[in-house]
Amino acid sequence: MASAKVSPPSGDGAGDLPLQILHALDKTSSPILHSAEAFPDAGFAEIKAAVDKLKSRDMISYETIEREEALLEPEGELVAEKGSHEARVFEALRAAVEGLSMQELEKAVGDKNYTKVGQGKAFKEKWISKTKDGKFKAVAAVTYHYHTQTDSIQDVTKEQLQTIQTTRSYPDAKILADLRKRKLVRTQKIITFTIQKGPKFALEIPEEATDLTAEMLTSGAWKTAAFKPYNFEALGADQRAGALHPLNKVRSEFRQIFFEMGFEEMATDNFVESGFWNFDTLFVPQQHPARDLQDTFYVSDPKAADKPAKESPDDDKDYEIYWDNVKAVHQDGKYGSIGYRYPWSAEESLRLVLRTHTTAISSKMLYKLASKRGPDGRPPPARYFSIDRVFRNESVDATHLAEFHQVEGVIADYDLTLGGLMEFMDIFFGKMGITDLKYKPAYNPYTEPSMEIFSYHKGLGKLIEIGNSGMFRPEMLEAMGLPSDMKVYGWGISLERPTMIRFGISNIRELLGHKVNLNFVQTSPAVRLDKE
Ligand SMILES: N[C@@H](Cc1ccccc1)C(=O)O
């Protein structure tokens, strides 16, 4: 039967000490076994593992005794053997009736430092004195010559240390503290156990079953099997679970804010765009430095996009008109704009790029909005947002990567004003805990006016740029067919920047890429821990 076997030395750190304890308990005449006496050589961890194992099976019970043990330091050992500093000074002087000079005394004691400490103490004890010619003399010895008194002193320190050497303790705590201060003695905490037989005491340790098996049921072994009790105190193994990346945590916070403010999420599943949507519809001239190879990744295969055309049979947009409008605005000017006045190239517009901003998608959404009709027969107000990846051909450093995530929002409504944009920004960023915004005039080809948004970061102690915003230009919106009194706010911020600030990261490579520490991902909190 499996249940009556004696455990072989197990891997629980207890070895065969548990068995030895059982046997020792069986033989001892007193009901209590002191671990320190029975197993003086076993280490604390070993004994603890053994008694825990036996206790969990109710074979024993135990109590722990904590006490402090005093041990001699090397110098204490020396004193215990050869006498205290003061006694050695006294002994040296006692042998020299004429007294000794300091140098002679040092020589006689054999240790300069020992002599220095010893003569000080011996003076205090009034064992020695100084003669007129500056020599040291033993007082007790002088007394001896005239009065036949005892010529010996009592070397208390030596006796105390000898007591400690044999008993590992000293009855007077003050004296012990004093010896510790003199660095003759050190103390250490000792935990020992008093062990008693438990209700299931035996000389063999039964194997405990952890599971009730089919085999035990058929053989009947379950009737006598010892089952291991549940350990409700066990903390359990570390849970290896998936965790949201910090960027995703901040992303979901932004999404929540957008949704609660009535925004609709734009589809952002196309990383590749034509120059038309990424630049031309946004009134970015074809010579603009942002369209340089240094700033933009161009796709080499396929090289060119198709001209924008109906996306589905029920797409009622006339892309040809829009294409011509965009060209006209750039080349000749239209809708009150004088344009850039350069020969606009269809070929350049159809080059494929990795989108440099999600504003390419906003542009497409606004174009679609232009043909929607609200109850009043006009395009209805709309709020769109997206949070996704964009790509820029930048040199990579601690704060820049060639790709990052852009949080983008647009609000289209009638008769909007710049003040309204600032008001909105205050509310939007306020929901993220970002307050005290400052605005700086800026330039975007597609917005007028444009404003960079700054926030005072208390942790960094300075204003930091958190986003870019503006009101889309009329020559961009009217070319789409949007009514001229419909105004559109737009803004973009990176997702990385607030995430790095939130989680205290200074190098973007700790956030993205192969150097990301998974432990950091798994343990970074989902709650806001802004540093004030
Ligand atoms: N596209 C801008 C953000 C922006 C969006 C919309 C309007 C104004 C600015 C950027 O990449 O920084």
PDBQT file of the ligand as one rigid body, heavy atoms in Angstrom, charges set to zero:
ROOT
HETATM    1  N1  LIG A 601      -0.874  66.074 -39.076  1.00  0.00    +0.000 N 
HETATM    2  C1  LIG A 601      -0.370  66.838 -37.977  1.00  0.00    +0.000 C 
HETATM    3  C2  LIG A 601      -1.347  66.905 -36.859  1.00  0.00    +0.000 C 
HETATM    4  C3  LIG A 601      -2.501  67.736 -37.228  1.00  0.00    +0.000 A 
HETATM    5  C4  LIG A 601      -3.694  67.146 -37.589  1.00  0.00    +0.000 A 
HETATM    6  C5  LIG A 601      -4.770  67.905 -37.947  1.00  0.00    +0.000 A 
HETATM    7  C6  LIG A 601      -4.657  69.265 -37.912  1.00  0.00    +0.000 A 
HETATM    8  C7  LIG A 601      -3.488  69.882 -37.533  1.00  0.00    +0.000 A 
HETATM    9  C8  LIG A 601      -2.407  69.109 -37.198  1.00  0.00    +0.000 A 
HETATM   10  C9  LIG A 601       0.944  66.207 -37.492  1.00  0.00    +0.000 C 
HETATM   11  O1  LIG A 601       1.334  65.215 -38.025  1.00  0.00    +0.000 OA
HETATM   12  O2  LIG A 601       1.576  66.709 -36.594  1.00  0.00    +0.000 OA
ENDROOT
TORSDOF 0
